[in-house]
Amino acid sequence: MPLNSKIILYKKQIRKEMLYKLQSQSGQDRLKKSRVIKDKLFGLKEFKKAKYVIVYVSLSDEVNTHILIDESIRMGKIVGVPVVERGKRELIISQISDRIRQLEIGPYGLNQPKKDEIRPISRDEMELVLVPGIAFDERGNRLGRGKGYYDRFLKKLPESALTIGLCFDFQKTESVPTLPHDIPVRKLISN
C-alpha cells in the first residue's frame, strides 16, 4: 500500500476516535472548557492587539466559539467568519456584527452569513485566525474534517497572520499524520 494511502487511513482512524470523544462529552463540560479556552485566548497580547479576528463558527461538538464571537464584537473587534463556497471548495471570510441576525445554516450544516450579509475581509487584514480541528499535535499539525477547506485557506494567509488552533485537552495527540498539502497552525490553546 502506498505511503499516502496509509496516511489517509490513519487520519480516518484518528478522526473516528476523536469524533466519538467529542460527541461523548456533555454539553455542560463542553461549555465550561470552552470558557476556559476563551479566557486564555482573551489573555493573549496578540488577541488584545488584534483589530481583525477571524473565528470559525463552531459545530455543537467543537470548542464553543459563539460566546467568543459575541464578546469580541462587543469589545470592538472586527470579526470575520468563514463562508463555504462549495463549488470552488474555498473559504472566504465575511465580517459580521450580529451573529444571531446575520448567520444561517449553510453547506455541511455550518453557520455562515446569509448571502445578502456577506462583507468580505481582505486576507491582508487578517491578524489573528482561529482554526478548528479534530486533533492537533504540539507542532501545530492539525487533522480537520477531511474536506481541505482550511488547508487551502491557511496556505494563502499572509505570513504575519497568527493562526491558533482551539481544542479540548483530549484532542491533543502525540503526532498527527500529515501530507504535503497539510498546513499547521502556529499556536494551540486548550483547556
C-alpha positions in Angstrom: 0.0 0.0 0.0 1.4 3.4 -0.9 2.5 5.7 1.9 -0.2 8.3 1.1 -2.9 5.7 1.3 -1.6 4.5 4.7 -1.6 8.1 6.0 -5.1 8.7 4.7 -6.3 5.5 6.5 -4.5 6.6 9.7 -6.2 10.0 9.5 -9.6 8.4 9.2 -8.9 6.2 12.2 -7.9 9.2 14.4 -10.8 11.3 13.1 -13.3 8.5 14.0 -11.8 8.1 17.6 -11.8 11.9 18.2 -15.3 12.5 16.8 -16.5 9.8 19.2 -14.8 11.6 22.1 -16.1 15.0 21.0 -19.7 13.7 20.7 -19.5 11.8 24.1 -18.7 15.0 26.0 -21.6 16.5 27.9 -22.8 20.0 26.8 -22.1 21.3 30.2 -18.5 20.1 30.2 -18.0 21.5 26.6 -19.3 24.9 27.7 -17.2 25.0 30.9 -14.0 24.0 29.0 -14.8 26.5 26.1 -15.0 29.3 28.6 -11.5 28.4 29.9 -10.2 28.4 26.4 -11.9 31.8 25.6 -10.3 33.3 28.7 -6.8 32.0 27.7 -7.3 33.5 24.2 -8.5 36.8 25.5 -5.5 37.0 27.8 -3.0 36.8 24.9 -1.3 40.0 23.9 -1.7 39.1 20.3 -5.5 38.9 20.8 -5.6 42.2 22.7 -3.6 43.9 20.0 -5.6 42.5 17.0 -8.1 44.6 15.3 -9.3 41.8 12.9 -10.1 38.4 14.5 -11.2 35.6 12.2 -13.3 33.0 14.1 -14.8 29.7 12.8 -18.5 29.3 13.9 -18.4 26.1 16.0 -20.4 23.0 15.4 -22.2 21.5 18.5 -19.3 19.2 19.4 -16.4 21.7 19.0 -15.0 24.3 21.3 -17.9 26.8 21.5 -16.9 29.9 19.6 -20.3 31.6 19.8 -19.6 33.3 23.1 -16.1 34.2 21.8 -17.6 35.8 18.6 -20.2 37.8 20.6 -17.8 39.1 23.2 -15.2 40.0 20.5 -17.8 42.1 18.7 -18.8 43.8 21.9 -15.1 44.6 22.5 -15.0 46.4 19.2 -13.0 43.8 17.2 -13.7 43.4 13.6 -14.9 39.8 13.5 -14.8 37.7 10.4 -16.3 34.2 9.9 -15.9 31.7 7.1 -18.3 31.3 4.2 -18.0 28.0 2.4 -18.0 28.4 -1.4 -19.0 24.8 -2.2 -18.4 24.9 -6.0 -15.0 26.5 -5.6 -14.0 24.4 -2.4 -12.7 27.7 -0.9 -13.4 29.7 2.2 -14.0 33.4 2.0 -14.1 35.4 5.3 -17.0 37.8 5.9 -17.3 40.5 8.6 -20.3 40.1 10.9 -21.6 42.4 13.6 -24.5 40.3 14.9 -24.1 36.5 15.0 -27.8 35.7 15.6 -29.2 38.0 13.0 -26.7 37.5 10.2 -26.0 33.8 10.2 -27.9 30.9 8.7 -27.2 27.2 8.2 -25.1 26.7 5.1 -23.2 23.8 3.4 -22.2 20.9 5.7 -24.5 22.2 8.5 -22.2 25.1 9.2 -23.5 28.5 10.3 -22.4 31.2 7.9 -23.5 34.7 6.8 -26.7 34.9 4.7 -26.0 35.8 1.1 -27.1 39.4 1.5 -24.9 39.8 4.6 -21.6 38.8 3.1 -19.0 41.5 3.6 -15.6 40.1 2.5 -12.5 40.8 4.5 -9.2 41.0 2.7 -6.6 38.4 3.6 -4.1 41.2 4.2 -6.1 42.5 7.1 -6.3 39.1 8.9 -4.2 39.4 12.0 -5.4 36.5 14.2 -7.2 33.4 12.8 -8.8 30.8 14.9 -8.8 27.4 13.3 -10.9 24.3 14.1 -9.6 20.8 14.2 -10.5 17.3 15.2 -6.9 16.6 16.5 -3.7 18.6 16.9 -0.1 17.8 17.9 2.4 20.0 19.7 4.0 21.1 16.4 0.6 22.6 15.3 -0.2 19.9 12.8 -4.0 19.5 12.6 -6.5 17.0 11.5 -9.6 18.6 10.1 -12.9 17.1 8.9 -11.3 15.9 5.7 -12.6 18.4 3.1 -9.4 20.5 2.9 -11.1 23.9 3.1 -8.9 25.2 5.9 -5.6 23.9 4.4 -6.4 25.8 1.2 -7.3 28.9 3.2 -4.3 28.8 5.5 -1.9 28.4 2.6 -3.0 31.8 1.2 -2.8 33.8 4.5 -0.1 36.4 4.9 3.0 35.4 7.0 2.1 38.0 9.6 -1.3 36.3 10.5 -1.2 34.3 13.7 -3.1 31.1 13.3 -4.3 29.5 16.5 -5.9 26.0 16.9 -8.6 25.8 19.6 -9.1 22.3 21.1 -10.0 20.4 24.2 -7.1 18.7 26.0 -8.1 15.2 24.8 -7.8 16.4 21.2 -4.1 16.8 21.5 -2.2 13.8 20.3 1.5 12.9 20.1 1.6 13.1 16.4 -0.9 14.0 13.6 -0.1 12.3 10.3 0.5 14.9 7.5 0.6 15.1 3.8 2.3 17.8 1.8 -0.8 19.9 1.4 -1.5 20.0 5.2 -0.8 23.4 6.8 -0.1 23.6 10.6 -1.2 26.3 13.0 1.3 28.4 14.8 -0.2 28.2 18.3 -2.6 25.9 20.3 -5.0 26.8 23.0 -6.7 24.2 25.1 -8.5 23.9 28.4 
